[in-house]
Amino acid sequence: MANKFWFVVGSQHLYGPEVLKEVAAHARTMADGFNADGSIPFEVVFKGVVTTPDEIKEVCVAANADGGCAGVITWMHTFSPSKMWIGGLTLLNKPYLHINTQFNRNLPFDTIDMDFMNTNQSAHGDREHGFITARLRMKRKVICGYWEDAAFRSRIGGWMRSAVGAMASRNLKVLRLGDNMRYVAVTEGDKVQAEKDLGWSVNTYGVGALVELVNQVTDAQVDAKVAEYTSRYEVKTDNMAAVKYQAKLEIALEQMLKSGGFSAYTDSFEDLYGLEQLPGLASQNLMGKGYGFGAEGDWKQAALQAVIGAMSEGLTKGYSFIEDYTYHFESGNEAVLGAHMLEISPAIAKEKPVIEVHPLGIGGKADPARLVFEGKEGDAILVTLVDMGGRFRMIAHDVKAISPMRKMPKLPVASVMWRPMPDMVTGNEAWIRSGGTHHSVISYDLTAEHMADFAEIMGIEFVHIGKNTTIEDLKMKLALGDIIWR
């Protein structure tokens, strides 16, 4: 079902029917303009001008019931007394955006009169509406600007992506193959709290169920999957048996995911009973198709990657599961090398990935096939989700992805190198102080504002590390967070 956003405009009957017709005409023109603009990624549906408490309640209840409605956008063209909105807004459970704009860009100085003032009084009406949403403690986004401006529309489009992520989150199912890596803290978490706060249904299935499906894969299915691999990637291995086994793993994994309605999954190299290899190429190709993944049983990052995937619909720069692996501390040229044993998505590859087979060194299984490549350059964010006990904290860190200073011919994995903002020392200290995990999701398309909007919609704590971060300010924010979010 395609995601759509309802556009509801507030007014009242005080101004007469002719004014209401003008209000509706303005709103239709605005909706058409939004829908013709590529920076607005989802359809805006004008749902009319509401002028009474019953009309407002009716549209809010209808929005709740419509599975295709990903959020509600409101605008007070004229003055809409805010007590009319209480009944509807207290029932509304969809992401909510209040835009503060007006139909005309400039004042008609030579002709302006009280009729014009009474009709075009967003400055008045939006403040009334702002009060009631604040009084009701509503989780909402407020965007001010002229409705035809590119910056204004871009911010609306960004919020839409956050809202779509929230809708996807509330219907997300995560498949855990076995448990998480033993003794690791950050991959643990309260799955009941996750379903309550984020909508994630996270459940464990035995690895044996996957083994059964692997054993049922036919040679014809394997040949078709290998043909897919060779069309997408360069093959640099003589060990095609390892590649074919990864094909079996991917076919079986995708069958398991589709049959259970899962959008994300985890595995662990400590729980591979009955499997010949740890899924490497298989998981990478599935991530490239949009499935969320978390290594070592990290279900939080698997789900987060699926949410970021939903938010990134139509965008092309890419996102992936990633891990801070090792540092380059050359003075003035500091950087982090991010990688993982195997599982980085080809969606962030700078050039065509290469299929290679190498020993893994852990897990005690056969040498797995995997994709090897360098990640793209450019501005990006690292995002992680941590369980702080009774609440979740999302952390977003602005980074600059760069090319490695030198080639790494003996590193047989996919990797990305980045510079943390505002600098290596402050950025890493801030991440660690915030409780950031060694696993995260890197996105080249989304920004911290996208993630902050998502966190606000879901009602979870959000921490942003960027160019203006200082450790002293961060310490204060974290201390306040412990008071606010306890």
HELIX and SHEET records of a PDB file:
HELIX    1   1 HIS A   13  TYR A   15  5                                   3    
HELIX    2   2 PRO A   17  ASN A   35  1                                  19    
HELIX    3   3 PRO A   53  ALA A   65  1                                  13    
HELIX    4   4 SER A   82  TRP A   85  5                                   4    
HELIX    5   5 ILE A   86  LEU A   89  1                                   4    
HELIX    6   6 MET A  114  THR A  119  1                                   6    
HELIX    7   7 SER A  122  ARG A  135  1                                  14    
HELIX    8   8 ALA A  150  SER A  169  1                                  20    
HELIX    9   9 LYS A  191  LEU A  198  1                                   8    
HELIX   10  10 VAL A  207  GLN A  216  1                                  10    
HELIX   11  11 ASP A  219  ARG A  232  1                                  14    
HELIX   12  12 MET A  240  GLY A  260  1                                  21    
HELIX   13  13 LEU A  281  GLY A  288  1                                   8    
HELIX   14  14 ALA A  295  GLY A  297  5                                   3    
HELIX   15  15 TRP A  299  MET A  311  1                                  13    
HELIX   16  16 PRO A  346  ILE A  348  5                                   3    
HELIX   17  17 MET A  424  ARG A  433  1                                  10    
HELIX   18  18 ALA A  448  MET A  458  1                                  11    
HELIX   19  19 ILE A  471  ILE A  484  1                                  14    
SHEET    1   A 5 GLU A  43  VAL A  50  0                                        
SHEET    2   A 5 LYS A   4  GLY A  10  1                                        
SHEET    3   A 5 CYS A  69  MET A  76  1                                        
SHEET    4   A 5 TYR A  96  ASN A 100  1                                        
SHEET    5   A 5 LYS A 141  CYS A 144  1                                        
SHEET    1   B 4 SER A 201  TYR A 205  0                                        
SHEET    2   B 4 LYS A 173  LEU A 177  1                                        
SHEET    3   B 4 ALA A 264  THR A 266  1                                        
SHEET    4   B 4 GLY A 292  GLY A 294  1                                        
SHEET    1   C 3 GLU A 234  VAL A 235  0                                        
SHEET    2   C 3 VAL A 354  VAL A 357  1                                        
SHEET    3   C 3 ALA A 369  VAL A 372 -1                                        
SHEET    1   D 7 GLU A 461  ILE A 465  0                                        
SHEET    2   D 7 PHE A 392  ILE A 402  1                                        
SHEET    3   D 7 GLY A 378  ASP A 387 -1                                        
SHEET    4   D 7 HIS A 439  SER A 443 -1                                        
SHEET    5   D 7 TYR A 319  HIS A 328 -1                                        
SHEET    6   D 7 ALA A 335  ALA A 339 -1                                        
SHEET    7   D 7 SER A 415  PRO A 420 -1                                        
END                                                                             
